[in-house]
Amino acid sequence: DWVVLAVVSRPAGKSLAVGDPSRRLLFRGRSVRLVAEDDLSMQARHARLEAEEATIAGKRLTLAGTAMTLAAGTLRAAASVIENVAERIVTRAERHVRHVAGREDVHAGEMAIVADGTLDVRANGVAMVGQKMVKIDGDQVQLG
């Protein structure tokens, strides 16, 4: 059953404004759908979406702001290419595991690897080349 609460008419080309004197507007129903043929814009001082499950889908998605917080129990990202561009990236973890099927390249102006415990490097072959110097220093150096 349909109930008509109001019939609204307006001159062609003018915006339609729906308001409530109490300044609160509630749309409630088993299913509520907003459809716009061209643009759908929402503006508020604060906005919140709460749902048991939410999906945002689009050919191109943009999130923009001065700060962003993402909190999740598990975060999965799947893409053919992921590019991170930043002045600084900091990662803190109890343990970090990385698996690379192919070759991994690191290009840096300078690089420091610091291990509080043992640094273990294992490979079928290891090549260390220094243009000017290769230095190995320790209380005990074993080769072979």
N, C-alpha and C positions, 0 to 999 in steps of 0.2 A: 504494500500500500504506500502511496505517495501523499504527502501533505505539503501544500504550498503555503509557506509562511509569509512570503512577500513577493510581489512582482515589482521588479526594478526596471525603470526605463531611463535612458540617458541619450543625449544627442550623439550622433555618429562621430567617431573620432575622439570623444572625451573619455577620460579614465573613469572607471567605476570604483568607488570607495565603499567598503562595507565596514561599518563601525559599530561600537557598542558604547553607550554612555558610561558604563562602568569601566571602560578602557580595557576590558578583558574579553577575548573572543575565543571560544572553544568549539572545535569541530570534533564530534565524537561519533563513532560508528564502528561496526564490526570491521569495515574496510573503508578507508578514506583515500582518495586518489586525487592528486593535482595534476592536470595535464595542460601543457602550454605548447602551442604549435611552433613558436619561435623561441622565446627566452623565458626562463623561470628564475626570478631573483628573489632572495630573501635578505632582509637586513634587520639587525637587532643589536642592542648593546651586548647581550649575552645570548648564546644559542646552545642548545643541548639536544642531542638525539639519544634516546635510550631505547634499546631493543634487545631481545634475547639473541637475535641474529640480524646482522645488517650487511647489505651489499651495496657497494657503489661501483657502477660500471660505466665506462665511457671510452671512446677511442683515444682521448687525450685527457689526462687528469692533472691538475695543478693544485698543490697546497702551498700557500704563501703566507708568511708572517714573520715577525721579528724573533719569535722563539717557538719551538714545537716540542712537546713531550709525548712520547709514545711508550705506553706501559702495557705489557702483555705477559702472560705466563709462557707462551711459546710464540716466537716470531719466525715466519718462514717467508723468504723472498725467492721467487723463481722468475728468471728473465734470461733472454739471450745475451744481453749486455747490461751491466750495472756500472755506472760511472759515478764516483764520488769526487767532488771538487771542493776543496776546503783549504783554508790557510793552515789549519791544524786538525788532526784527527787523533783522538785519545780513546783507547780501548782498555777497559779494565775487566779482568776475568780471573776466576779461580784457576781455570785451565783453558787453553786455547788449542784446538786441533784443526789442522787444515790439510785437506787432501787435494792435490792437483794432478789430474790425469796426464796432462802434457807437461810442457816446460813452464817454469815460473821464472820471470825476469824481474829484477829489482834494479832500477836506475836511480842513483842518488848522488848528490854533491859530495856528501860524506856519509858514512854509516858506522854506527857503533852497536855491537851486540854485547850485552853484559849479562852474565849468568852468576847468581849468587852461589850456585852449586857447580856441578860439572857441565861443561859444554861438550856434547857428544855429536860428532859429525861422521856419518857413515855413508859410503858410496862405493860403486865399483871402481871409480877413478876420481881423483881429486887433483885439480890444477890450481896452484896459487901463483900468480904472476904479479910482480911489483915492478913498475917502471924504474924506480930508483932504489927501493930497498924492500926486503922481506925480513921481518924480525920475529923471532921466536924466543921468548924469555920465560924462564921459570926456574924454580929451585932444582928441578930435575927435568931434563928433556930427553925423551926416548924416541929414536927413529928406528924403524925396521922390526 
